[in-house]
Amino acid sequence: MELEKRYKKYSQLLQKHNQQHLFTFYNQLDKNSQNKLLKQIEDLNFKSLNEKIGRYVKNVFPVELPAKIEPAGVYPAFPRSAEQKKKYEKAKQLGANLISKGKVAAFIVAGGQGTRLGFDGPKGDFPISPVKNKTLFQLFAEMIKAAGIKYGFKPKWYIMTSPLNFEQTRKILKDNNFYGLNAKDIFIFQQGAEVNLSTDGKILLAQKDTPAASPDGHGGSLKALYKSGAIADMRKAGIEYISYFQVDNPLINIFDPLFIGLHAMDKAEMSSKALTKAQPFEKVGNFCLVDGKVTVIEYSDLPKKLTIKKNADGSLVFSLGNTAIHIISRNFVERLNVKGFALPYHRAIKKIPYVNLQKSRIIKPRKENGIKLETFVFDALPLAKKSIILETIRSQEFAPVKNKSGTDSPKVARRMMIARAADWLREAGVKIPRKSDGSAGCKIEMAPSFAICKEDIAKKKNKIPQIKSGDKIYMK
Ligand code: UTP
């Protein structure tokens, strides 16, 4: 249909749905931009948009909590009985076997906007390693490569980006020669997006020809994996388990035989690693049990009474925090998509740049002005027939890079990377110089080619130099 006709058709539609302001600048645009704007409007599903506006923007219902919330069961980080020890040993063997048969794929969700870190570009390109300043993407690629060598298989890496950072991410990987991985073993795809709304339910304009939009949350991965063909690609390659991790965690253990083995042995569909919360109100989701299903309840939603509730030994009843590390069975993602499923949306009030209709220019608001709608991957946990949780130790596996400074900042993550390397070396009998506060008195970076877990160090003992206070050491 020619432009003029489409314009007329969509003017009426926008009017009907109270979004006619999207055409405020239409007559100022050249033909290309008019076409671009019309295409984006054609792609909008007004029925579902109006439902979302009604449910998440105009009427904000308080979070409905289930009547009965119990703590979720967990496999402890270290086995507590002889029987459990046996199970862990078996699980480790099974996990290692599945990895070496190529049944497990790495899957990173890297579609977020990383606004808190405020880094210009995809977060995966953020330099993080303490000595060589390697980026997050490089570290993950090296971990994947090292696992391939260790277990003797050809690892595949699935990378979810968003429509906003897909091209940039692809370019970064290409410009860096895929960090030594085979380009054909990397499958990069895009998640969906959601338009951004003003607090009265109007779609914001990011440009005169572009509605404001943001990625649809990490929960979007479960649809995007299927829609993009990644799941079909996995099926073809014989991959059964998806090792899900976030772009911000340089301490991730992507191919963990114990976690994979327990998930497979227990025939779970979606499993999680949990950490013990540092304090009751730590800002991580709480693993709970609701109607017999593992469910994550956000820190802001768990009633205070439960948040502070203690066991007889003084430990927290709801002690398990979400790390966003999961094993997901490929079958589960297939089943959800074939049957159809919907995750709930979460609304976030954010500062969203927009074109001011009267001033006709882009405003970068200082205060929150709009609403982003996102789905969260952990909301799929109750949909799983079975879900297990394995406890992990924070210092070993969880150093999220979220904020510019303070908690969860690059500085903390680098310190934790050094501390973990020092820890692994100390356990192998290496003497580590210490500062008066007990932290390592040197900078150590252990490349994944040197070790991806502490057990790998035993084989490398002859490559470990003497470490003196103030040294900067890179081990590869
Ligand atoms: P965060 O919750 O940290 O969100 O994402 P974010 O967008 O990256 O950062 P802020 O909140 O703007 O500072 C956790 C993980 O989920 C991915 C992120 O890339 C990160 O690995 N994610 C998040 C997506 O892949 N898509 C999304 O839509 C949101």
Boltz pocket constraint, residues with backbone or C-beta under 6 A from the ligand:
constraints:
  - pocket:
      binder: B
      contacts: [[A, 109], [A, 110], [A, 111], [A, 112], [A, 113], [A, 114], [A, 115], [A, 116], [A, 117], [A, 160], [A, 161], [A, 162], [A, 191], [A, 192], [A, 214], [A, 215], [A, 216], [A, 217], [A, 218], [A, 220], [A, 245], [A, 246], [A, 247], [A, 248], [A, 374], [A, 402]]
      max_distance: 6.0
